[in-house]
Amino acid sequence: MQLVSSRFGVLAIAAEDVLYFPAGLPGLENCRTWVLLADARHEALAWLHSVSQPQVALAVVSPCRFGRVTPAGIA
């Protein structure tokens, strides 16, 4: 599948890499299909990019970058 991103240009996305959120995300309920893209310049950063609305991409960071993740939160 091909994603034409306003931010990253034309991207080839494998169907198995598409994440589906049945209810969307808070504030983005109409965006239900997403793909997680690594940032080439910043290893700590990734982008949760909407497949259905290519102008929407959210910067994300793993909580592990901030400490040890436990069931109660980040230690």
C-alpha positions as a printed Julia matrix, in Angstrom:
75×3 Matrix{Float64}:
   0.0    0.0    0.0
   1.18   3.52  -0.67
   0.77   6.47   1.69
   1.21   9.98   0.3
   2.24  11.96   3.36
   2.26  15.75   3.46
   5.19  15.47   5.88
   7.27  12.54   4.59
   6.41  12.21   0.9
   5.4    8.9   -0.7
   5.79   5.92   1.65
   5.41   2.2    0.95
   3.47   0.66   3.84
   2.92  -3.06   4.35
  -0.69  -3.95   5.2
   0.48  -5.84   8.3
   2.08  -2.62   9.64
  -1.24  -0.76   9.74
  -2.64  -0.29  13.25
  -6.42  -0.13  13.66
  -8.11   1.81  16.48
 -11.85   1.0   16.23
 -12.9    4.21  18.02
 -10.07   6.37  16.67
  -8.01   8.43  19.1
  -9.34  11.14  21.44
  -9.91  14.22  19.29
  -9.23  12.21  16.14
 -12.14   9.78  16.21
 -12.38   9.71  12.4
  -8.76   8.56  12.06
  -8.92   4.83  12.68
  -5.99   3.48  10.64
  -2.44   4.43  11.56
   1.14   3.41  10.93
   4.11   3.91  13.25
   7.14   5.43  11.48
  10.65   5.72  12.9
  12.23   9.17  12.74
  15.45   9.02  10.7
  17.04  11.95  12.55
  15.99  11.24  16.15
  16.13   7.65  17.39
  13.98   8.45  20.44
  11.16   9.82  18.28
   8.59   8.07  16.1
   5.49   9.26  14.27
   2.01   7.82  14.59
   0.8    8.68  11.1
  -2.82   8.53   9.98
  -3.37   6.43   6.88
  -6.81   7.88   6.14
  -5.83  11.54   6.66
  -2.23  11.95   5.44
  -1.9   15.46   6.88
  -2.2   14.06  10.44
   0.89  12.71  12.22
   1.6   12.66  15.94
   5.11  12.62  17.44
   5.43   9.77  19.97
   8.12   8.65  22.4
   8.33   5.33  24.22
   7.72   5.71  27.98
  10.78   3.47  28.45
  12.91   6.49  27.5
  11.93   8.08  30.8
  12.53   5.16  33.16
  11.5    1.62  33.95
   7.89   0.85  33.03
   5.93  -1.01  35.74
   2.23  -1.94  36.02
   1.8    1.14  38.25
   3.44   3.47  35.73
   6.95   4.72  35.13
   9.39   4.16  38.01
